[in-house]
Amino acid sequence: MGLVRQIEITPLASIKGGMAEFYTPQSSHETMLVQIPGGTIDDLFVHHFQTDQLLVVRGSFVLVVLQNRKYQYIPLSESSPTVVKIPPGIPHGAINPRLQTCVLVNAVLRHGNANEKDYRPLKQPIPYDMNRVKALLQDLAIPNIA
């Protein structure tokens, strides 16, 4: 019987040194800076041999994850440093209904060569719940939602 892979959500701990606050970097094989423009409603996609480790450094967005035929909506913001770890095989996408571009770091762990089906849009089984997305961002007290 195979293991069911799940996402992990981990708030980052920090150490203060004078006026600066230091956060633990994520180990990775490759680090990417990702921009999610305002108004983005991304299709779901999946990686087959890659684990994403996402951390927002400017702005906010909602990560949508499809597990057990249900969407999980995860609001992420620069004001609450949190790493979301998405293992291979988990469909996910991004929604940024704000006007501001969101910038995040993806500390990628490679488990093999990229698959030709990676990044291909997947058909959404049901439409996203945009009211829920906007409510989650408002709960973070993030203004400027379109």
DRENTORKOL-3810 file (N, C-alpha, C; in nm, 4 decimals):
REM DRENTORKOL-3810
@n.u->0.0832; n.v->-0.1163; n.w->0.0000; ca.u->0.0000; ca.v->0.0000; ca.w->0.0000; c.u->0.0888; c.v->0.1241; c.w->0.0000
@n.u->0.0693; n.v->0.2178; n.w->-0.0965; ca.u->0.1524; ca.v->0.3360; ca.w->-0.1103; c.u->0.1142; c.v->0.4440; c.w->-0.0115
@n.u->0.2090; n.v->0.5292; n.w->0.0147; ca.u->0.1848; ca.v->0.6413; ca.w->0.1030; c.u->0.1073; c.v->0.7495; c.w->0.0305
@n.u->0.0122; n.v->0.8106; n.w->0.0978; ca.u->-0.0604; ca.v->0.9235; ca.w->0.0424; c.u->0.0195; c.v->1.0484; c.w->0.0767
@n.u->0.0544; n.v->1.1228; n.w->-0.0266; ca.u->0.1337; ca.v->1.2420; ca.w->-0.0047; c.u->0.0422; c.v->1.3594; c.w->0.0257
@n.u->0.0834; n.v->1.4395; n.w->0.1201; ca.u->0.0069; ca.v->1.5555; ca.w->0.1626; c.u->0.0957; c.v->1.6790; c.w->0.1579
@n.u->0.0319; n.v->1.7942; n.w->0.1447; ca.u->0.1065; ca.v->1.9178; ca.w->0.1547; c.u->0.1401; c.v->1.9422; c.w->0.3014
@n.u->0.2440; n.v->2.0221; n.w->0.3245; ca.u->0.2833; ca.v->2.0613; ca.w->0.4600; c.u->0.2820; c.v->2.2134; c.w->0.4661
@n.u->0.2250; n.v->2.2686; n.w->0.5725; ca.u->0.2207; ca.v->2.4128; ca.w->0.5928; c.u->0.2955; c.v->2.4419; c.w->0.7223
@n.u->0.4054; n.v->2.5189; n.w->0.7127; ca.u->0.4919; ca.v->2.5418; ca.w->0.8270; c.u->0.5226; c.v->2.6911; c.w->0.8434
@n.u->0.4717; n.v->2.7522; n.w->0.9499; ca.u->0.5130; ca.v->2.8904; ca.w->0.9776; c.u->0.6630; c.v->2.8920; c.w->1.0070
@n.u->0.7321; n.v->2.9939; n.w->0.9562; ca.u->0.8760; ca.v->3.0019; ca.w->0.9765; c.u->0.9089; c.v->3.0690; c.w->1.1092
@n.u->1.0018; n.v->3.0105; n.w->1.1803; ca.u->1.0524; ca.v->3.0718; ca.w->1.3021; c.u->1.1631; c.v->3.1698; c.w->1.2631
@n.u->1.1817; n.v->3.2719; n.w->1.3451; ca.u->1.2857; ca.v->3.3698; ca.w->1.3149; c.u->1.3682; c.v->3.3988; c.w->1.4391
@n.u->1.4844; n.v->3.4569; n.w->1.4140; ca.u->1.5738; ca.v->3.5000; ca.w->1.5200; c.u->1.5988; c.v->3.6485; c.w->1.4982
@n.u->1.5814; n.v->3.7278; n.w->1.6030; ca.u->1.6056; ca.v->3.8711; ca.w->1.5922; c.u->1.7512; c.v->3.9005; c.w->1.6241
@n.u->1.8093; n.v->3.9853; n.w->1.5406; ca.u->1.9456; ca.v->4.0330; ca.w->1.5615; c.u->1.9470; c.v->4.1829; c.w->1.5409
@n.u->1.9377; n.v->4.2592; n.w->1.6491; ca.u->1.9269; ca.v->4.4043; ca.w->1.6363; c.u->1.7921; c.v->4.4396; c.w->1.5756
@n.u->1.7925; n.v->4.5145; n.w->1.4677; ca.u->1.6691; ca.v->4.5557; ca.w->1.4006; c.u->1.6252; c.v->4.4527; c.w->1.2958
@n.u->1.7120; n.v->4.3595; n.w->1.2618; ca.u->1.6820; ca.v->4.2612; ca.w->1.1566; c.u->1.6210; c.v->4.1352; c.w->1.2163
@n.u->1.5441; n.v->4.0668; n.w->1.1321; ca.u->1.4853; ca.v->3.9395; ca.w->1.1711; c.u->1.5307; c.v->3.8356; c.w->1.0685
@n.u->1.5866; n.v->3.7252; n.w->1.1146; ca.u->1.6441; ca.v->3.6239; ca.w->1.0274; c.u->1.5555; c.v->3.4998; c.w->1.0264
@n.u->1.5235; n.v->3.4513; n.w->0.9051; ca.u->1.4407; ca.v->3.3317; ca.w->0.8888; c.u->1.5264; c.v->3.2205; c.w->0.8312
@n.u->1.4963; n.v->3.0975; n.w->0.8689; ca.u->1.5712; ca.v->2.9821; ca.w->0.8214; c.u->1.5432; c.v->2.9581; c.w->0.6736
@n.u->1.6475; n.v->2.9540; n.w->0.5909; ca.u->1.6242; ca.v->2.9242; ca.w->0.4488; c.u->1.5870; c.v->2.7773; c.w->0.4306
@n.u->1.5227; n.v->2.7473; n.w->0.3188; ca.u->1.4840; ca.v->2.6108; ca.w->0.2869; c.u->1.5929; c.v->2.5462; c.w->0.2021
@n.u->1.6311; n.v->2.4238; n.w->0.2353; ca.u->1.7255; ca.v->2.3508; ca.w->0.1515; c.u->1.6595; c.v->2.3235; c.w->0.0184
@n.u->1.7380; n.v->2.3304; n.w->-0.0896; ca.u->1.6807; ca.v->2.3055; ca.w->-0.2218; c.u->1.7894; c.v->2.2694; c.w->-0.3220
@n.u->1.7447; n.v->2.2179; n.w->-0.4359; ca.u->1.8331; ca.v->2.1928; ca.w->-0.5485; c.u->1.8366; c.v->2.3136; c.w->-0.6412
@n.u->1.7299; n.v->2.3902; n.w->-0.6384; ca.u->1.7153; ca.v->2.5057; ca.w->-0.7266; c.u->1.6212; c.v->2.6046; c.w->-0.6579
@n.u->1.6542; n.v->2.7322; n.w->-0.6649; ca.u->1.5682; ca.v->2.8351; ca.w->-0.6059; c.u->1.5203; c.v->2.9274; c.w->-0.7173
@n.u->1.3889; n.v->2.9463; n.w->-0.7224; ca.u->1.3280; ca.v->3.0314; ca.w->-0.8246; c.u->1.2553; c.v->3.1471; c.w->-0.7586
@n.u->1.2612; n.v->3.2631; n.w->-0.8215; ca.u->1.1793; ca.v->3.3755; ca.w->-0.7824; c.u->1.0595; c.v->3.3754; c.w->-0.8765
@n.u->0.9382; n.v->3.3758; n.w->-0.8203; ca.u->0.8158; ca.v->3.3619; ca.w->-0.8990; c.u->0.7302; c.v->3.4863; c.w->-0.8787
@n.u->0.6764; n.v->3.5401; n.w->-0.9882; ca.u->0.5838; ca.v->3.6527; ca.w->-0.9801; c.u->0.4458; c.v->3.6067; c.w->-1.0240
@n.u->0.3454; n.v->3.6388; n.w->-0.9423; ca.u->0.2067; ca.v->3.6075; ca.w->-0.9756; c.u->0.1358; c.v->3.7416; c.w->-0.9935
@n.u->0.1119; n.v->3.7823; n.w->-1.1174; ca.u->0.0525; ca.v->3.9143; ca.w->-1.1423; c.u->-0.0854; c.v->3.9267; c.w->-1.0800
@n.u->-0.1236; n.v->4.0511; n.w->-1.0474; ca.u->-0.2579; ca.v->4.0776; ca.w->-0.9997; c.u->-0.3594; c.v->4.0327; c.w->-1.1029
@n.u->-0.4722; n.v->3.9822; n.w->-1.0554; ca.u->-0.5770; ca.v->3.9350; ca.w->-1.1449; c.u->-0.5573; c.v->3.7932; c.w->-1.1964
@n.u->-0.4571; n.v->3.7226; n.w->-1.1462; ca.u->-0.4291; ca.v->3.5857; ca.w->-1.1915; c.u->-0.5295; c.v->3.4860; c.w->-1.1326
@n.u->-0.5826; n.v->3.4013; n.w->-1.2197; ca.u->-0.6599; ca.v->3.2839; ca.w->-1.1784; c.u->-0.6005; c.v->3.1689; c.w->-1.2586
@n.u->-0.5060; n.v->3.1005; n.w->-1.1980; ca.u->-0.4244; ca.v->2.9996; ca.w->-1.2648; c.u->-0.4967; c.v->2.8659; c.w->-1.2745
@n.u->-0.4715; n.v->2.7944; n.w->-1.3838; ca.u->-0.5186; ca.v->2.6563; ca.w->-1.3958; c.u->-0.4416; c.v->2.5680; c.w->-1.2983
@n.u->-0.4988; n.v->2.4551; n.w->-1.2663; ca.u->-0.4272; ca.v->2.3543; ca.w->-1.1884; c.u->-0.3182; c.v->2.2927; c.w->-1.2750
@n.u->-0.2090; n.v->2.2540; n.w->-1.2123; ca.u->-0.1042; ca.v->2.1778; ca.w->-1.2798; c.u->-0.0367; c.v->2.0910; c.w->-1.1755
@n.u->0.0465; n.v->2.0006; n.w->-1.2218; ca.u->0.1093; ca.v->1.9055; ca.w->-1.1300; c.u->0.2545; c.v->1.8833; c.w->-1.1728
@n.u->0.3392; n.v->1.8557; n.w->-1.0750; ca.u->0.4776; ca.v->1.8143; ca.w->-1.1017; c.u->0.4886; c.v->1.6668; c.w->-1.0672
@n.u->0.5648; n.v->1.5948; n.w->-1.1456; ca.u->0.5785; ca.v->1.4512; ca.w->-1.1218; c.u->0.7050; c.v->1.4145; c.w->-1.0445
@n.u->0.8117; n.v->1.4948; n.w->-1.0586; ca.u->0.9388; ca.v->1.4628; ca.w->-0.9935; c.u->0.9988; c.v->1.5862; c.w->-0.9270
@n.u->0.9116; n.v->1.6676; n.w->-0.8644; ca.u->0.9558; ca.v->1.7915; ca.w->-0.8040; c.u->0.8693; c.v->1.8223; c.w->-0.6821
@n.u->0.9331; n.v->1.8697; n.w->-0.5753; ca.u->0.8615; ca.v->1.9224; ca.w->-0.4597; c.u->0.8805; c.v->2.0727; c.w->-0.4586
@n.u->0.7693; n.v->2.1473; n.w->-0.4539; ca.u->0.7750; ca.v->2.2924; ca.w->-0.4413; c.u->0.7750; c.v->2.3280; c.w->-0.2935
@n.u->0.8527; n.v->2.4292; n.w->-0.2579; ca.u->0.8532; ca.v->2.4857; ca.w->-0.1230; c.u->0.8334; c.v->2.6360; c.w->-0.1401
@n.u->0.7120; n.v->2.6832; n.w->-0.1182; ca.u->0.6735; ca.v->2.8200; ca.w->-0.1516; c.u->0.6756; c.v->2.9106; c.w->-0.0283
@n.u->0.7278; n.v->3.0326; n.w->-0.0469; ca.u->0.7323; ca.v->3.1342; ca.w->0.0575; c.u->0.7084; c.v->3.2705; c.w->-0.0064
@n.u->0.6026; n.v->3.3390; n.w->0.0338; ca.u->0.5724; ca.v->3.4726; ca.w->-0.0186; c.u->0.6663; c.v->3.5742; c.w->0.0453
@n.u->0.7274; n.v->3.6589; n.w->-0.0389; ca.u->0.8151; ca.v->3.7643; ca.w->0.0130; c.u->0.7582; c.v->3.9039; c.w->-0.0125
@n.u->0.6602; n.v->3.9153; n.w->-0.1031; ca.u->0.5920; ca.v->4.0434; ca.w->-0.1242; c.u->0.4505; c.v->4.0181; c.w->-0.1730
@n.u->0.3539; n.v->4.0798; n.w->-0.1069; ca.u->0.2148; ca.v->4.0662; ca.w->-0.1486; c.u->0.1482; c.v->3.9449; c.w->-0.0865
@n.u->0.0486; n.v->3.8945; n.w->-0.1578; ca.u->-0.0270; ca.v->3.7788; ca.w->-0.1102; c.u->-0.0935; c.v->3.7095; c.w->-0.2282
@n.u->-0.1327; n.v->3.5848; n.w->-0.2060; ca.u->-0.2108; ca.v->3.5083; ca.w->-0.3034; c.u->-0.2731; c.v->3.3906; c.w->-0.2314
@n.u->-0.3610; n.v->3.3211; n.w->-0.3007; ca.u->-0.4210; ca.v->3.2002; ca.w->-0.2452; c.u->-0.3743; c.v->3.0814; c.w->-0.3289
@n.u->-0.3120; n.v->2.9874; n.w->-0.2625; ca.u->-0.2717; ca.v->2.8625; ca.w->-0.3255; c.u->-0.3919; c.v->2.7690; c.w->-0.3215
@n.u->-0.4244; n.v->2.7108; n.w->-0.4366; ca.u->-0.5338; ca.v->2.6149; ca.w->-0.4440; c.u->-0.4725; c.v->2.4771; c.w->-0.4653
@n.u->-0.5093; n.v->2.3837; n.w->-0.3795; ca.u->-0.4572; ca.v->2.2471; ca.w->-0.3870; c.u->-0.5759; c.v->2.1528; c.w->-0.4009
@n.u->-0.5656; n.v->2.0580; n.w->-0.4926; ca.u->-0.6710; ca.v->1.9581; ca.w->-0.5116; c.u->-0.6253; c.v->1.8262; c.w->-0.4501
@n.u->-0.6955; n.v->1.7862; n.w->-0.3436; ca.u->-0.6679; ca.v->1.6586; ca.w->-0.2782; c.u->-0.8000; c.v->1.5940; c.w->-0.2414
@n.u->-0.8113; n.v->1.4647; n.w->-0.2659; ca.u->-0.9325; ca.v->1.3893; ca.w->-0.2343; c.u->-1.0564; c.v->1.4523; c.w->-0.2981
@n.u->-1.0392; n.v->1.4995; n.w->-0.4212; ca.u->-1.1481; ca.v->1.5598; ca.w->-0.4998; c.u->-1.2075; c.v->1.6849; c.w->-0.4366
@n.u->-1.1307; n.v->1.7496; n.w->-0.3506; ca.u->-1.1736; ca.v->1.8740; ca.w->-0.2882; c.u->-1.0621; c.v->1.9765; c.w->-0.3006
@n.u->-1.1032; n.v->2.1041; n.w->-0.3123; ca.u->-1.0049; ca.v->2.2115; ca.w->-0.3111; c.u->-0.9728; c.v->2.2504; c.w->-0.1682
@n.u->-0.8464; n.v->2.2760; n.w->-0.1445; ca.u->-0.8021; ca.v->2.3380; ca.w->-0.0210; c.u->-0.7468; c.v->2.4740; c.w->-0.0612
@n.u->-0.7970; n.v->2.5789; n.w->0.0018; ca.u->-0.7539; ca.v->2.7146; ca.w->-0.0273; c.u->-0.6608; c.v->2.7605; c.w->0.0844
@n.u->-0.5380; n.v->2.7981; n.w->0.0472; ca.u->-0.4375; ca.v->2.8348; ca.w->0.1463; c.u->-0.3920; c.v->2.9784; c.w->0.1190
@n.u->-0.4357; n.v->3.0732; n.w->0.2035; ca.u->-0.3909; ca.v->3.2113; ca.w->0.1839; c.u->-0.2475; c.v->3.2281; c.w->0.2335
@n.u->-0.1649; n.v->3.2910; n.w->0.1522; ca.u->-0.0251; ca.v->3.3136; ca.w->0.1883; c.u->0.0065; c.v->3.4616; c.w->0.1717
@n.u->0.0825; n.v->3.5150; n.w->0.2660; ca.u->0.1089; ca.v->3.6577; ca.w->0.2681; c.u->0.2475; c.v->3.6870; c.w->0.3226
@n.u->0.3031; n.v->3.7989; n.w->0.2774; ca.u->0.4318; ca.v->3.8449; ca.w->0.3291; c.u->0.4247; c.v->3.8732; c.w->0.4787
@n.u->0.3066; n.v->3.9057; n.w->0.5308; ca.u->0.2929; ca.v->3.9423; ca.w->0.6721; c.u->0.2966; c.v->3.8216; c.w->0.7663
@n.u->0.2895; n.v->3.7019; n.w->0.7108; ca.u->0.2939; ca.v->3.5807; ca.w->0.7923; c.u->0.3839; c.v->3.4782; c.w->0.7228
@n.u->0.5166; n.v->3.4876; n.w->0.7425; ca.u->0.6090; ca.v->3.3986; ca.w->0.6708; c.u->0.5796; c.v->3.2508; c.w->0.6969
@n.u->0.5355; n.v->3.1846; n.w->0.5916; ca.u->0.4948; ca.v->3.0445; ca.w->0.5986; c.u->0.5450; c.v->2.9726; c.w->0.4745
@n.u->0.5980; n.v->2.8530; n.w->0.4933; ca.u->0.6406; ca.v->2.7705; ca.w->0.3806; c.u->0.5355; c.v->2.6626; c.w->0.3570
@n.u->0.4923; n.v->2.6507; n.w->0.2316; ca.u->0.4030; ca.v->2.5418; ca.w->0.1925; c.u->0.4837; c.v->2.4478; c.w->0.1048
@n.u->0.4876; n.v->2.3231; n.w->0.1458; ca.u->0.5628; ca.v->2.2190; ca.w->0.0740; c.u->0.4627; c.v->2.1335; c.w->-0.0029
@n.u->0.4771; n.v->2.1313; n.w->-0.1367; ca.u->0.3859; ca.v->2.0558; ca.w->-0.2236; c.u->0.4642; c.v->1.9413; c.w->-0.2875
@n.u->0.4379; n.v->1.8172; n.w->-0.2450; ca.u->0.5113; ca.v->1.7039; ca.w->-0.3018; c.u->0.4652; c.v->1.6715; c.w->-0.4444
@n.u->0.5400; n.v->1.5867; n.w->-0.5129; ca.u->0.5007; ca.v->1.5467; ca.w->-0.6486; c.u->0.3611; c.v->1.4855; c.w->-0.6509
@n.u->0.2917; n.v->1.5081; n.w->-0.7617; ca.u->0.1622; ca.v->1.4440; ca.w->-0.7830; c.u->0.0433; c.v->1.5173; c.w->-0.7255
@n.u->0.0626; n.v->1.6323; n.w->-0.6638; ca.u->-0.0473; ca.v->1.7084; ca.w->-0.6043; c.u->-0.0845; c.v->1.8234; c.w->-0.6991
@n.u->-0.2047; n.v->1.8214; n.w->-0.7581; ca.u->-0.2470; ca.v->1.9324; ca.w->-0.8445; c.u->-0.2624; c.v->2.0608; c.w->-0.7625
@n.u->-0.2093; n.v->2.1716; n.w->-0.8176; ca.u->-0.2172; ca.v->2.2994; ca.w->-0.7486; c.u->-0.2155; c.v->2.4144; c.w->-0.8482
@n.u->-0.2623; n.v->2.5288; n.w->-0.8033; ca.u->-0.2655; ca.v->2.6491; ca.w->-0.8854; c.u->-0.2644; c.v->2.7716; c.w->-0.7951
@n.u->-0.2596; n.v->2.8901; n.w->-0.8573; ca.u->-0.2507; ca.v->3.0147; ca.w->-0.7823; c.u->-0.3629; c.v->3.1090; c.w->-0.8222
@n.u->-0.4146; n.v->3.1814; n.w->-0.7222; ca.u->-0.5134; ca.v->3.2855; ca.w->-0.7470; c.u->-0.4657; c.v->3.4117; c.w->-0.6768
@n.u->-0.4556; n.v->3.5207; n.w->-0.7529; ca.u->-0.4200; ca.v->3.6502; ca.w->-0.6961; c.u->-0.5215; c.v->3.7533; c.w->-0.7450
@n.u->-0.6302; n.v->3.7722; n.w->-0.6690; ca.u->-0.7321; ca.v->3.8680; ca.w->-0.7125; c.u->-0.6951; c.v->4.0132; c.w->-0.6822
@n.u->-0.5823; n.v->4.0334; n.w->-0.6163; ca.u->-0.5391; ca.v->4.1689; ca.w->-0.5820; c.u->-0.4885; c.v->4.2423; c.w->-0.7048
@n.u->-0.4648; n.v->4.3699; n.w->-0.6882; ca.u->-0.4075; ca.v->4.4505; ca.w->-0.7949; c.u->-0.2558; c.v->4.4361; c.w->-0.7988
@n.u->-0.1945; n.v->4.4128; n.w->-0.6824; ca.u->-0.0493; ca.v->4.4048; ca.w->-0.6692; c.u->0.0028; c.v->4.2668; c.w->-0.7095
@n.u->0.1161; n.v->4.2661; n.w->-0.7786; ca.u->0.1853; ca.v->4.1408; ca.w->-0.8095; c.u->0.2389; c.v->4.0796; c.w->-0.6810
@n.u->0.2237; n.v->3.9493; n.w->-0.6688; ca.u->0.2782; ca.v->3.8749; ca.w->-0.5552; c.u->0.4124; c.v->3.8162; c.w->-0.5984
@n.u->0.5116; n.v->3.8230; n.w->-0.5103; ca.u->0.6432; ca.v->3.7662; ca.w->-0.5378; c.u->0.6703; c.v->3.6594; c.w->-0.4327
@n.u->0.7114; n.v->3.5421; n.w->-0.4793; ca.u->0.7435; ca.v->3.4352; ca.w->-0.3867; c.u->0.8701; c.v->3.3638; c.w->-0.4290
@n.u->0.9277; n.v->3.2946; n.w->-0.3340; ca.u->1.0449; ca.v->3.2113; ca.w->-0.3582; c.u->0.9978; c.v->3.0668; c.w->-0.3592
@n.u->1.0431; n.v->2.9913; n.w->-0.4586; ca.u->1.0164; ca.v->2.8485; ca.w->-0.4652; c.u->1.1505; c.v->2.7764; c.w->-0.4528
@n.u->1.1740; n.v->2.7135; n.w->-0.3373; ca.u->1.2950; ca.v->2.6354; ca.w->-0.3134; c.u->1.2645; c.v->2.4920; c.w->-0.3573
@n.u->1.2989; n.v->2.4608; n.w->-0.4813; ca.u->1.2586; ca.v->2.3355; ca.w->-0.5464; c.u->1.3499; c.v->2.2197; c.w->-0.5068
@n.u->1.2874; n.v->2.1083; n.w->-0.4726; ca.u->1.3590; ca.v->1.9824; ca.w->-0.4523; c.u->1.3325; c.v->1.8943; c.w->-0.5740
@n.u->1.4360; n.v->1.8485; n.w->-0.6402; ca.u->1.4228; ca.v->1.7634; ca.w->-0.7595; c.u->1.4314; c.v->1.6166; c.w->-0.7194
@n.u->1.3418; n.v->1.5370; n.w->-0.7784; ca.u->1.3413; ca.v->1.3925; ca.w->-0.7530; c.u->1.3653; c.v->1.3155; c.w->-0.8825
@n.u->1.4064; n.v->1.3837; n.w->-0.9860; ca.u->1.4290; ca.v->1.3249; ca.w->-1.1174; c.u->1.4131; c.v->1.4328; c.w->-1.2224
@n.u->1.4235; n.v->1.3936; n.w->-1.3468; ca.u->1.4080; ca.v->1.4886; ca.w->-1.4572; c.u->1.2630; c.v->1.5330; c.w->-1.4690
@n.u->1.2457; n.v->1.6551; n.w->-1.5194; ca.u->1.1105; ca.v->1.7068; ca.w->-1.5407; c.u->1.0348; c.v->1.6153; c.w->-1.6360
@n.u->0.9049; n.v->1.6030; n.w->-1.6146; ca.u->0.8179; ca.v->1.5221; ca.w->-1.6981; c.u->0.7550; c.v->1.6108; c.w->-1.8037
@n.u->0.7349; n.v->1.5597; n.w->-1.9241; ca.u->0.6755; ca.v->1.6407; ca.w->-2.0311; c.u->0.5338; c.v->1.6866; c.w->-1.9970
@n.u->0.4673; n.v->1.6203; n.w->-1.9024; ca.u->0.3325; ca.v->1.6603; ca.w->-1.8641; c.u->0.3303; c.v->1.7653; c.w->-1.7522
@n.u->0.4474; n.v->1.7976; n.w->-1.6951; ca.u->0.4541; ca.v->1.9019; ca.w->-1.5929; c.u->0.4107; c.v->2.0347; c.w->-1.6534
@n.u->0.3460; n.v->2.1130; n.w->-1.5750; ca.u->0.2998; ca.v->2.2479; ca.w->-1.6109; c.u->0.1885; c.v->2.2499; c.w->-1.7145
@n.u->0.1429; n.v->2.1365; n.w->-1.7614; ca.u->0.0275; ca.v->2.1365; ca.w->-1.8520; c.u->-0.0985; c.v->2.1600; c.w->-1.7705
@n.u->-0.1841; n.v->2.2517; n.w->-1.8158; ca.u->-0.3068; ca.v->2.2786; ca.w->-1.7400; c.u->-0.3924; c.v->2.1531; c.w->-1.7277
@n.u->-0.4487; n.v->2.1351; n.w->-1.6080; ca.u->-0.5407; ca.v->2.0245; ca.w->-1.5831; c.u->-0.6824; c.v->2.0793; c.w->-1.5809
@n.u->-0.7760; n.v->1.9994; n.w->-1.6228; ca.u->-0.9157; ca.v->2.0410; ca.w->-1.6191; c.u->-0.9618; c.v->2.0497; c.w->-1.4740
@n.u->-1.0235; n.v->2.1624; n.w->-1.4402; ca.u->-1.0757; ca.v->2.1798; ca.w->-1.3050; c.u->-1.2020; c.v->2.0954; c.w->-1.2901
@n.u->-1.2090; n.v->2.0117; n.w->-1.1863; ca.u->-1.3285; ca.v->1.9294; ca.w->-1.1675; c.u->-1.4511; c.v->2.0134; c.w->-1.1318
@n.u->-1.4285; n.v->2.1237; n.w->-1.0613; ca.u->-1.5341; ca.v->2.2198; ca.w->-1.0285; c.u->-1.4703; c.v->2.3588; c.w->-1.0329
@n.u->-1.5501; n.v->2.4626; n.w->-1.0556; ca.u->-1.4930; ca.v->2.5985; ca.w->-1.0571; c.u->-1.4388; c.v->2.6370; c.w->-0.9189
@n.u->-1.3414; n.v->2.7266; n.w->-0.9194; ca.u->-1.2902; ca.v->2.7790; ca.w->-0.7932; c.u->-1.3990; c.v->2.8604; c.w->-0.7235
@n.u->-1.3952; n.v->2.8635; n.w->-0.5924; ca.u->-1.4863; ca.v->2.9431; ca.w->-0.5116; c.u->-1.4208; c.v->3.0798; c.w->-0.4862
@n.u->-1.4451; n.v->3.1739; n.w->-0.5769; ca.u->-1.3796; ca.v->3.3041; ca.w->-0.5691; c.u->-1.4258; c.v->3.3842; c.w->-0.4468
@n.u->-1.5488; n.v->3.3647; n.w->-0.4021; ca.u->-1.5931; ca.v->3.4333; ca.w->-0.2804; c.u->-1.5100; c.v->3.3876; c.w->-0.1609
@n.u->-1.4814; n.v->3.2607; n.w->-0.1554; ca.u->-1.3981; ca.v->3.2078; ca.w->-0.0465; c.u->-1.2562; c.v->3.2631; c.w->-0.0544
@n.u->-1.2009; n.v->3.2690; n.w->-0.1769; ca.u->-1.0658; ca.v->3.3222; ca.w->-0.1969; c.u->-1.0577; c.v->3.4653; c.w->-0.1444
@n.u->-1.1526; n.v->3.5485; n.w->-0.1840; ca.u->-1.1515; ca.v->3.6888; ca.w->-0.1410; c.u->-1.1708; c.v->3.7008; c.w->0.0095
@n.u->-1.2571; n.v->3.6175; n.w->0.0660; ca.u->-1.2797; ca.v->3.6207; ca.w->0.2107; c.u->-1.1528; c.v->3.5814; c.w->0.2869
@n.u->-1.0808; n.v->3.4823; n.w->0.2380; ca.u->-0.9574; ca.v->3.4398; ca.w->0.3047; c.u->-0.8540; c.v->3.5520; c.w->0.3051
@n.u->-0.8427; n.v->3.6233; n.w->0.1936; ca.u->-0.7476; ca.v->3.7339; ca.w->0.1883; c.u->-0.7925; c.v->3.8494; c.w->0.2768
@n.u->-0.9216; n.v->3.8732; n.w->0.2831; ca.u->-0.9716; ca.v->3.9788; ca.w->0.3713; c.u->-0.9475; c.v->3.9422; c.w->0.5173
@n.u->-0.9572; n.v->3.8145; n.w->0.5509; ca.u->-0.9290; ca.v->3.7706; ca.w->0.6877; c.u->-0.7843; c.v->3.7991; c.w->0.7268
@n.u->-0.6954; n.v->3.8068; n.w->0.6275; ca.u->-0.5558; ca.v->3.8411; ca.w->0.6536; c.u->-0.5375; c.v->3.9916; c.w->0.6651
@n.u->-0.6465; n.v->4.0671; n.w->0.6510; ca.u->-0.6436; ca.v->4.2136; ca.w->0.6540; c.u->-0.5573; c.v->4.2685; c.w->0.5412
@n.u->-0.5710; n.v->4.2100; n.w->0.4250; ca.u->-0.4968; ca.v->4.2551; ca.w->0.3084; c.u->-0.5906; c.v->4.3418; c.w->0.2250
@n.u->-0.5639; n.v->4.4697; n.w->0.2102; ca.u->-0.6518; ca.v->4.5547; ca.w->0.1293; c.u->-0.6246; c.v->4.5387; c.w->-0.0195
@n.u->-0.7027; n.v->4.6056; n.w->-0.1001; ca.u->-0.6738; ca.v->4.6167; ca.w->-0.2431; c.u->-0.7199; c.v->4.4982; c.w->-0.3245
@n.u->-0.8216; n.v->4.4256; n.w->-0.2818; ca.u->-0.8724; ca.v->4.3132; ca.w->-0.3598; c.u->-0.9635; c.v->4.3687; c.w->-0.4675
@n.u->-0.9412; n.v->4.3268; n.w->-0.5903; ca.u->-1.0193; ca.v->4.3775; ca.w->-0.7046; c.u->-1.1614; c.v->4.3265; c.w->-0.7005
END
